[in-house]
Amino acid sequence: MRRPSLAAAAPAFAERVVAWQRRHGRNDLPWQNTRDPYRVWLSEIMLQQTQVATVLPYYERFLRRFGGVTALATASADDVLALWSGLGYYSRARNLHRCAQVVVAEHGGAFPRSSAELMQLPGIGRSTAAAIAAFCFGERVAILDGNVKRVLTRVLGFGGDLADAATERALWAKATALLPERDVARYTQGLMDLGATLCTTRQPACASCPLSGACVAERDGAQASYPVKTRRLVRKQRESAWLWLSWRGSVWLEARPARGIWAGLWSLPEFASSAQLDRLAAAWPGGGEALPSFTHTLTHLDWTLHPTRWTLPARAGVGARADVTAVLPRGRWFALDEALATGLPAPLRRLLEAACPARPTERRPCRAGTRRPGPA
């Protein structure tokens, strides 16, 4: 039996998605039920490769601190990265900040209304631009984030390799052909909700899906075969030693380079090995303590870190401290609560919070540590 063309099937497909979203979709998230492009844009950037449950507290804190695009544009990079700390993929935060500055400087603080114009802004790709344009300005345009790709490739039996740019463009064309004439925002949200709640990567709930019976992957029992993307990241392994240099409860932090892992964040001085750090610290005043090692998992890297806390004597003068920090990467001293208020990598924040359990906003002093400094 000949299957109907995509154009002929599109209305019924969209009706199923829209009806399901109205009854069963997510309709009470804090960035929904608004046409404010700032709020929608912020949520779309935060949700890239990040689950809703993780994003929620960050989104709420961002809005409390930066209630609009002008507030974000005029903030310091450190303030933005501090609120982003722990959310990962820090290039998103830097692009977010830069985008806000461009919107204020070049667009008078108003986001462009079309997806084509939105794509010209820093950090806004085709799918994010389409989401903002559809949800806020009613543009009839398709999105293709990870959840939507999974839904559409399974339903359509689209077996092309999405690692190939031409193949991905072909899927964009099919996504556009399926767009309804009305209810585009709800349809778009419905596809996103289906991918996040039913059409999941593992163990999809096909029996509850509104597209059951029309899905090629379900019919063939081949859900795990979609989407196809052969180019995979090769995971790497790395080991480093971290130096937590402490003096009177303060910690020495260095600014990470502008490119690479944790770009632009403040972090502990890093060494190729604990032995290298031990050789360097052999002549320092004070004493060292090896802290438990741990492995931090990044998208492409398993990074094992071996932290050592070296406490300088409280009576160490400017000269003695300068002799120590002169051999370290350029940085500066931070009080612990000051450090926790700036942009830090997530594992460092957890490490410091163990010594300073009070949140910076509570304005309670941090304790300097449980060890007394060794002799000078």
C-alpha positions in Angstrom: 0.0 0.0 0.0 1.4 3.4 -1.0 2.0 5.7 1.9 0.6 9.3 1.6 3.0 12.1 0.7 4.6 14.1 3.5 2.6 17.1 2.6 -0.7 15.2 2.6 0.1 13.6 6.0 1.3 16.8 7.6 -2.1 18.1 8.9 -3.0 14.9 10.6 0.5 14.6 12.1 0.4 18.2 13.5 -3.1 17.7 14.9 -2.0 14.7 16.9 1.0 16.6 18.3 -1.0 19.7 19.1 -3.9 17.8 20.8 -1.5 15.7 22.9 0.6 18.7 23.9 -2.6 20.6 25.1 -3.6 17.6 27.3 -0.4 16.0 28.3 2.5 18.3 27.5 4.5 20.5 29.7 2.6 23.8 30.1 3.8 25.2 33.4 7.5 25.7 33.0 8.6 29.2 34.0 9.6 30.2 30.4 6.3 29.1 29.0 3.1 31.2 28.6 5.2 34.2 27.7 6.1 36.0 24.5 9.1 37.8 26.1 12.0 36.9 23.8 14.5 37.5 26.6 13.0 34.8 28.7 12.6 32.3 25.9 16.1 33.0 24.6 17.6 32.5 28.0 15.8 29.2 28.5 16.7 27.9 25.0 20.4 28.6 25.6 20.4 27.0 29.0 18.5 23.9 27.8 21.1 23.1 25.1 22.4 19.7 26.1 21.0 20.2 29.6 18.0 18.7 31.3 15.0 20.8 32.5 15.5 19.8 36.1 19.1 21.1 36.1 18.2 24.3 34.3 15.3 25.4 36.5 17.2 26.8 39.5 19.8 28.5 37.2 17.0 30.1 35.2 15.3 31.5 38.3 18.6 32.9 39.7 19.5 34.5 36.4 16.1 36.3 36.2 16.4 37.5 39.8 19.9 39.0 39.0 19.4 40.0 35.4 15.7 40.7 34.9 16.1 41.9 31.3 18.5 42.1 28.4 19.9 45.5 29.5 20.8 44.2 33.0 22.6 41.3 31.5 24.4 43.4 28.9 25.8 45.8 31.5 26.9 43.1 33.9 30.5 42.0 34.2 31.7 38.8 32.7 32.6 37.5 36.1 29.1 38.1 37.4 27.6 36.2 34.5 30.0 33.3 34.8 29.4 33.2 38.5 25.7 32.6 38.1 26.4 30.1 35.3 29.0 28.1 37.3 28.1 24.5 37.5 25.8 24.5 34.4 28.6 23.6 32.1 29.4 24.4 28.4 30.6 27.8 29.5 30.9 29.1 25.9 27.1 29.4 26.2 27.5 31.9 29.0 30.0 34.0 27.2 27.9 34.0 24.0 24.8 34.9 26.1 26.6 37.9 27.6 27.9 39.0 24.2 24.5 38.5 22.6 22.8 40.7 25.2 25.4 43.5 24.5 24.7 43.3 20.8 21.0 43.4 21.3 21.3 46.5 23.4 24.0 48.2 21.3 22.7 47.4 17.8 18.9 46.8 18.3 18.0 49.2 21.0 17.4 46.4 23.5 14.7 44.7 21.4 15.3 41.2 19.9 14.8 41.0 16.1 11.5 39.4 15.2 12.5 37.0 12.5 14.5 33.8 12.7 16.8 34.9 9.9 17.7 38.1 11.9 18.0 36.2 15.2 20.6 33.9 13.6 22.9 36.8 13.1 23.3 37.3 16.9 26.2 35.6 18.8 25.4 32.1 20.1 22.0 31.8 18.4 21.9 29.0 15.8 19.1 28.0 13.5 17.0 25.9 16.0 17.3 28.5 18.8 16.4 31.3 16.4 13.4 29.4 15.2 12.2 28.6 18.7 12.3 32.3 19.7 10.6 33.4 16.5 7.9 30.7 16.8 7.1 31.2 20.5 7.4 35.0 20.7 6.5 36.3 17.2 4.4 33.5 15.7 6.7 32.8 12.8 5.9 29.6 10.9 9.4 28.0 11.1 10.7 24.6 12.2 13.1 23.8 15.0 15.4 20.8 15.1 16.9 20.4 18.5 18.0 17.0 19.8 14.6 15.9 21.0 12.9 16.9 17.8 15.5 15.1 15.7 14.8 11.9 17.6 11.0 12.2 17.2 11.1 13.0 13.5 13.7 10.5 12.5 11.9 7.7 14.2 8.4 8.7 12.9 9.6 9.2 9.4 12.1 6.3 9.4 14.7 8.9 8.4 17.9 6.8 8.2 20.3 9.4 6.8 23.5 10.2 8.7 23.0 13.5 10.5 26.8 13.9 10.8 26.6 14.9 7.1 25.5 18.5 6.6 23.5 17.8 3.4 21.6 15.0 5.2 20.7 17.3 8.1 19.5 19.9 5.6 17.2 17.3 4.2 15.7 16.6 7.6 15.2 20.4 8.0 13.2 20.4 4.8 11.0 17.5 6.1 10.5 19.3 9.4 9.4 22.4 7.5 7.0 20.4 5.3 5.3 19.1 8.4 4.6 22.5 9.9 0.9 23.3 10.5 -0.7 26.5 9.2 -1.7 27.4 12.8 -0.8 26.5 16.4 2.9 26.5 15.4 4.0 27.4 18.9 2.0 24.6 20.5 3.1 22.1 17.8 6.7 23.1 18.3 6.4 22.7 22.1 4.6 19.4 21.5 7.5 17.9 19.5 10.0 19.0 22.2 7.8 17.5 24.9 7.4 14.2 23.1 11.2 13.9 22.7 11.8 14.8 26.4 9.1 12.7 28.0 8.0 9.8 25.7 10.3 9.4 22.7 13.4 9.2 24.9 16.7 7.8 23.8 16.3 4.6 25.8 13.0 2.8 26.5 10.6 5.1 24.6 7.0 4.9 25.8 5.6 4.2 22.4 2.2 2.9 23.8 1.5 6.4 25.2 2.7 8.3 22.1 0.1 10.2 20.0 2.1 9.2 16.9 1.9 5.5 17.7 0.7 3.6 14.6 2.2 6.2 12.3 5.8 5.7 13.4 8.2 3.8 11.2 10.6 3.0 14.0 7.8 1.6 16.2 6.5 -0.5 13.3 9.9 -2.0 12.7 10.9 -2.3 16.3 13.9 -0.1 15.4 13.7 2.8 17.8 17.3 2.5 18.9 18.4 2.9 15.3 17.4 6.5 15.1 18.7 9.1 14.7 21.8 8.0 12.8 24.9 10.0 13.5 28.2 8.1 12.9 30.6 10.8 13.9 31.1 10.3 17.6 33.3 12.2 20.0 36.4 10.2 21.1 36.6 10.4 24.9 40.0 11.3 26.3 41.7 10.8 29.6 43.7 13.4 31.5 45.3 13.6 35.0 46.4 16.8 36.7 47.3 18.1 40.1 45.5 21.1 41.6 47.1 23.4 44.1 44.8 25.0 46.7 47.1 27.6 48.1 45.6 29.0 51.3 46.6 31.9 53.6 44.4 33.2 56.4 41.4 31.6 54.8 42.0 33.1 51.4 42.7 31.1 48.2 45.0 31.9 45.3 43.1 31.6 41.9 44.3 32.0 38.4 42.2 33.2 35.4 41.8 30.3 32.9 42.7 31.1 29.3 40.1 32.7 27.0 39.9 29.4 25.0 39.6 25.8 26.0 38.1 24.0 29.0 36.6 26.4 31.6 37.6 29.4 29.5 37.4 32.6 31.4 36.7 31.0 34.8 38.8 31.4 37.9 40.5 28.1 39.0 43.3 26.6 41.0 46.8 26.5 39.6 47.2 23.2 37.6 50.2 21.0 37.3 51.0 18.0 35.2 51.5 15.8 38.2 51.5 15.8 42.0 55.3 15.1 41.9 55.8 18.3 40.0 53.8 20.2 42.5 55.7 18.6 45.4 59.0 19.6 43.9 57.9 23.1 43.5 56.5 23.4 47.1 59.5 21.7 48.8 61.0 25.1 49.9 57.7 26.8 50.7 56.8 27.7 54.3 53.7 26.1 55.8 52.4 22.6 55.2 50.6 20.5 52.6 47.7 18.1 52.7 46.7 15.7 49.9 42.9 15.8 49.4 40.9 13.0 47.9 41.4 12.6 44.2 38.3 12.6 41.9 37.4 12.3 38.2 35.4 15.1 36.6 33.5 14.1 33.5 33.2 16.5 30.6 31.6 16.0 27.2 34.8 14.6 25.6 37.1 14.1 28.6 37.4 12.2 31.9 39.7 14.4 33.9 41.2 13.0 37.1 42.3 15.8 39.5 44.6 15.3 42.5 44.1 18.4 44.8 46.7 19.4 47.4 45.9 22.1 50.0 49.0 24.0 51.0 48.5 26.4 53.9 50.9 29.2 54.3 51.6 30.4 57.9 49.2 33.1 59.1 52.2 35.3 59.9 53.7 34.9 56.4 54.5 38.5 55.2 54.1 40.0 51.8 57.5 39.0 50.7 57.1 35.4 51.7 53.8 35.1 49.9 55.1 36.9 46.8 58.0 34.4 46.6 55.5 31.6 46.5 53.0 33.1 44.1 55.8 34.4 41.7 56.2 30.8 40.4 52.5 30.3 39.9 50.3 31.4 36.9 49.1 35.0 37.2 46.3 35.2 39.6 45.2 36.9 42.9 44.0 36.1 46.4 40.3 35.7 47.0 38.5 35.4 50.3 36.5 32.1 50.2 33.1 33.8 50.1 34.4 36.2 47.4 35.7 33.2 45.4 32.3 31.5 45.6 30.7 34.7 44.2 32.7 34.5 41.0 32.8 32.2 38.1 34.3 28.8 39.1 34.4 25.3 37.6 31.8 23.1 39.2 34.3 20.7 40.9 36.2 23.7 42.4 33.0 25.2 43.7 32.2 21.9 45.5 35.7 21.8 46.9 35.5 25.3 48.3 32.0 25.0 49.5 33.1 22.1 51.8 35.3 24.7 53.6 32.7 27.5 53.3 29.2 25.9 53.6 27.4 29.2 54.0 26.2 30.7 50.7 27.8 34.0 49.9 24.4 35.8 50.2 24.1 34.7 53.8 27.1 36.8 54.7 28.4 34.3 57.2 32.2 34.1 57.4 33.9 31.1 55.9 36.2 29.0 58.1 39.8 29.0 57.1 40.2 25.2 57.3 40.6 22.4 59.8 44.4 22.2 59.7 46.8 24.5 61.4 49.6 25.9 59.2 52.9 24.1 59.6 56.0 26.0 60.9 57.6 28.6 58.8 
